[in-house]
Amino acid sequence: MSGLGGWGDPATDYSVPDGGFSELHLSYPSPHILRRNFTLQPWKGDAFVLITDSYKIANTSFTAAAVEAVLESPAGDFKYFQEALENAEVRIGDK
């Protein structure tokens, strides 16, 4: 990532190591600095996650059409947006 910091350093709890966000301090839910931990299969090793395709790579989950469908949600309607985001892949696959 250029200018916004890197991917997060595992040696420092995935804190952003450089760039404009490297010193960004956040307060919710507790004080911390910005962290990024991009994991392509975050469910691996978790026996309690219900994943239908355990070999799927996370960054291939949404197509451009799925993202567009989420972004078409009515402005200010968070419940609709939340449902659209959580079900984007299912809805696009059903079209």
Contact map, one row per residue, 1 for C-alpha under 8 A:
11111110000000000000000000000000000000000000000000000000000000000000000000000000000000000000000
11111100000000000010000000000000000000000000000000000000000000000000000000000000000000000000000
11111000000000000011000000000000000000000000000000000000000000000000000000000000000000000000000
11111100000000000111110000000000000000000000000000000000000000000000000000000000000000000000000
11111110000000011111110000000000000000000000000000000000000000000000000000000000000000000000000
11011111000000011110000000000000000000000000000000000000000000000000000000000000000000000000000
10001111100001011000000000000000000111000000000000000000000000000000000000000000000000000000000
00000111110011111000000000000000001110000000000000000000000000000000000000000000000000000000000
00000011111111111000000000000000000000000000000000000000000000000000000000000000000000000000000
00000001111111100000000000000000000010000000000000000000000000000000000000000000000000000000000
00000000111111000000000000000000000000000000000000000000000000000000000000000000000000000000000
00000000111111100000000000000000000000000000000000000000000000000000000000000000000000000000000
00000001111111100000000000000000001000000000000000000000000000000000000000000000000000000000000
00000011111111110000000000000000001110000000000000000000000000000000000000000000000000000000000
00000001110111111000010000000000111100000000000000000000000000000000000000000000000000000000000
00001111100001111110110000000000011100000000000000000000000000000000000000000000000000000000000
00001111100000111110010000000000000000000000000000000000000000000000000000000000000000000000000
00011100000000011111110000000000000000000000000000000000000000000000000000000000000000000000000
01111100000000011111110000000000000000000000000000000000000000000000000000000000000000000000000
00111000000000000111111100000000000000000000000000000000000000000000000000000000000000000000000
00011000000000010111111100000000010000000000000000000000000000000000000000000000000000000000000
00011000000000111111111100000000110000000000000000000000000000000000000000000000000000000000000
00000000000000000001111110000000110000000000000000000000000000000000000000000000000000000000000
00000000000000000001111111000000110000000000000000000000000000000000000000000000000000000000000
00000000000000000000001111100011110000000000000000000000000000000000000000000000000000000000000
00000000000000000000000111110111110000000000000000000000000000000000000000000000000000000000000
00000000000000000000000011111111000000000000000000000000000000000000000000000000000000000000000
00000000000000000000000001111110000000000000000000000000000000000000000000000000000000000000000
00000000000000000000000000111110000000000000000000000000000000000000000000000000000000000000000
00000000000000000000000001111111000000000000000000000000000000000000000000000000000000000000000
00000000000000000000000011111111100000000000000000000000000000000000000000000000000000000000000
00000000000000000000000011100111110000000000000000000000000000000000000000000000000000000000000
00000000000000100000011111000011111000000000000000000000000000000000000000000000000000000000000
00000000000000110000111111000001111100000000000000000000000000000000000000000000000000000000000
00000001000011110000000000000000111110000000000000000000000000000000000000000000000000000000000
00000011000001110000000000000000011111000000000000000000000000000000000000000000000000000000000
00000011010001000000000000000000001111100000000000000000000000000000000000000000000000000000000
00000010000000000000000000000000000111110000000000000000000000000000000000000000000000000000000
00000000000000000000000000000000000011111100000000000000010000000000000000000000000000000000000
00000000000000000000000000000000000001111100000000000000111000000000000000000000000000000000000
00000000000000000000000000000000000000111111000000000011110000000000000000000000000000000000000
00000000000000000000000000000000000000111111000000000000010000000000000000000000000000000000000
00000000000000000000000000000000000000001111110010100100000000000000000000000000000000000000000
00000000000000000000000000000000000000001111110000000100000000000000000000000000000000000000000
00000000000000000000000000000000000000000011111000000000000000000000000000000000000000000000000
00000000000000000000000000000000000000000011111110000000000000000000000000000000000000000000000
00000000000000000000000000000000000000000000111110000000000000000000000000000000000000000000000
00000000000000000000000000000000000000000000011111000000000000000000000000000000000000000000000
00000000000000000000000000000000000000000010011111100000000000000000000000000000000000000000000
00000000000000000000000000000000000000000000000111110000000000000000000000000000000000000000000
00000000000000000000000000000000000000000010000011111100000000000000000000000000000000000000000
00000000000000000000000000000000000000000000000001111100000000000000000000000000000000000000000
00000000000000000000000000000000000000000000000000111111000000000000000000000000000000000000000
00000000000000000000000000000000000000000011000000111111000000000000000000000000000000000000000
00000000000000000000000000000000000000001000000000001111100000000000000000000000000000000000000
00000000000000000000000000000000000000001000000000001111110110000000000000000000000000000000000
00000000000000000000000000000000000000011000000000000011111110000000000000000000000000000000000
00000000000000000000000000000000000000111100000000000001111110000000000000000000000000000000000
00000000000000000000000000000000000000010000000000000000111111000000000000000000000000000000000
00000000000000000000000000000000000000000000000000000001111111100000000000000000000000000000000
00000000000000000000000000000000000000000000000000000001111111100000000000000000000000001000000
00000000000000000000000000000000000000000000000000000000001111111110000000000000000000011000000
00000000000000000000000000000000000000000000000000000000000111111110000000000000000000001000000
00000000000000000000000000000000000000000000000000000000000001111111000000000000000000000000000
00000000000000000000000000000000000000000000000000000000000001111111100000000000000000000001000
00000000000000000000000000000000000000000000000000000000000001111111110000000000000000011011000
00000000000000000000000000000000000000000000000000000000000001111111111000000000000000010000000
00000000000000000000000000000000000000000000000000000000000000011111111100000000000000000000000
00000000000000000000000000000000000000000000000000000000000000001111111110000000000100010000000
00000000000000000000000000000000000000000000000000000000000000000111111110000000100110010000000
00000000000000000000000000000000000000000000000000000000000000000011111110000000100000000000000
00000000000000000000000000000000000000000000000000000000000000000001111111000000000000000000000
00000000000000000000000000000000000000000000000000000000000000000000111111101001100100000000000
00000000000000000000000000000000000000000000000000000000000000000000000111111001100000000000000
00000000000000000000000000000000000000000000000000000000000000000000000011111000000000000000000
00000000000000000000000000000000000000000000000000000000000000000000000001111100000000000000000
00000000000000000000000000000000000000000000000000000000000000000000000011111111100000000000000
00000000000000000000000000000000000000000000000000000000000000000000000000011111110000000000000
00000000000000000000000000000000000000000000000000000000000000000000000000001111111000000000000
00000000000000000000000000000000000000000000000000000000000000000000000011001111111100000000000
00000000000000000000000000000000000000000000000000000000000000000000011011001111111110000000000
00000000000000000000000000000000000000000000000000000000000000000000000000000111111111000000000
00000000000000000000000000000000000000000000000000000000000000000000000000000011111111100000000
00000000000000000000000000000000000000000000000000000000000000000000110010000001111111110000000
00000000000000000000000000000000000000000000000000000000000000000000010000000000111111110000000
00000000000000000000000000000000000000000000000000000000000000000000000000000000011111110000000
00000000000000000000000000000000000000000000000000000000000000000000000000000000001111111110000
00000000000000000000000000000000000000000000000000000000000001000110110000000000000111111111000
00000000000000000000000000000000000000000000000000000000000011100100000000000000000000111111100
00000000000000000000000000000000000000000000000000000000000000000000000000000000000000111111110
00000000000000000000000000000000000000000000000000000000000000000100000000000000000000111111111
00000000000000000000000000000000000000000000000000000000000000001100000000000000000000011111111
00000000000000000000000000000000000000000000000000000000000000000000000000000000000000001111111
00000000000000000000000000000000000000000000000000000000000000000000000000000000000000000111111
00000000000000000000000000000000000000000000000000000000000000000000000000000000000000000011111
